[in-house]
Amino acid sequence: MKYNNFDLEDFLKDKHFISWVLQPTAESNRFWENWLKSNPEAVLKVRKAREIIQSASFKVPVKNLDAKQEVLEKIMKGYTSQHSYQINNYRNHTYLKVAATLLILLIAGLVIWQSADLPETEDKAMMVPQIVKRSEAGQKINITLPDGSKVVLNALASVTYPKEFDQERRLITLSGEAFFEVKEDQNRPFIVVTDNLEARVLGTSFNINNNSVALLTGKLEVTNKDVQQEGIVLVPGQKVIHDNSKNSLYKTYYDYQREIAWKDGIIYFEDANYEEISDTLENWYGVTFILQDKHNYNWSYTGMFDNASLEEVLERISYLEGFDFKITEKTVTISKS
């Protein structure tokens, strides 16, 4: 396969790679995910190439992609021929310096691409920087998007969005879990894309993660990113779940406490075992759980905690499940009582 021997510059010049970064489809996502799994040594190069292209985000009409690719190739070729001496003498430059040089070339090419397609009355640069917000373990982040929509990012999640939304849509990419309160705009749908789902709304509030969407208010359409089929429309109180084993969606109802109360600082457990409780508390408080012995902790705990401290949570659970605990900085040690 031609990509096996690609270096960073090759990725930046490849029209299929650029199209995937700027206009991903279910088919292109599958191709590159499978290729990266088969070529793990290329992950860093691909990641850097994606960052360079995304940092100069712009609109690319698909019908003109071939012509625009030719322009970029000429720019890259011309630069290489004119500066072969410098390149030969600086082969030991760092990876970052190469990326910075290519970024300058890419931006120059993209400006030329845009000027070939846009009317004189439009902004020919169209450079839209992408903003990435990430939350760490034990952290939740409140974000206001460029259109005034609100996002509450759960722990260990990230959201990517443009500094300014375009005139046609408001596109958000999410990894992890978040709650959205979308400002209504009848002319621009609000689209949230996760690993498996795509949620499209005009104005509503909902909770979404990689495999499910729960609607609180308004109306929402959910589609499977990998399957071309009619979307599922939700009304308040309903949710869509992605079945990973079948790669299909199904609709059901949800409980607010389990799905959405986290944004209000509420932890809710229902028949939760040790693994579920420890995973939840590790993410919520940014700690690590350690079992001091190999005792079988067969927990089945149900309870709710409203903005409680870690010590308070553990005290209540230990009273029913029968264990001792010790909190030392960011470590929680569990032992048999």
Number of C-alpha atoms within 10 A of each C-alpha: 6 5 13 11 8 15 13 19 14 14 19 26 18 15 19 15 21 20 16 17 18 15 14 13 14 14 12 16 16 12 12 14 11 11 16 13 11 11 12 9 11 18 13 11 17 19 11 17 25 19 16 19 21 18 17 20 19 20 15 17 13 10 8 12 16 11 12 21 19 15 16 23 18 13 15 18 12 12 12 13 10 10 11 12 10 10 13 9 9 11 9 10 10 9 11 10 11 15 19 12 10 19 19 12 16 21 20 15 20 24 16 16 25 20 15 12 14 13 10 8 6 10 11 18 18 17 20 18 15 15 13 13 14 17 17 16 16 16 16 20 17 15 15 12 19 13 15 12 17 17 21 19 25 25 23 18 20 19 22 17 20 21 15 15 17 13 9 10 15 22 17 18 16 23 18 19 21 26 24 21 18 22 17 17 14 10 10 17 19 25 17 22 23 21 16 22 24 23 24 22 23 20 20 20 22 25 21 27 22 18 18 23 27 28 27 24 16 16 17 26 19 25 22 23 20 17 13 9 10 10 15 16 16 22 15 17 15 17 26 24 19 19 13 10 6 7 12 16 20 11 17 11 14 17 12 14 14 14 20 22 15 21 18 11 14 15 22 21 17 13 11 16 15 15 12 16 20 17 13 17 19 20 17 21 16 16 20 16 18 14 13 12 11 8 9 8 17 11 18 16 18 13 13 14 16 13 13 12 11 16 12 12 17 19 14 12 17 18 10 12 16 12 15 14 19 14 15 9 8 11 14 21 15 19 17 16 9
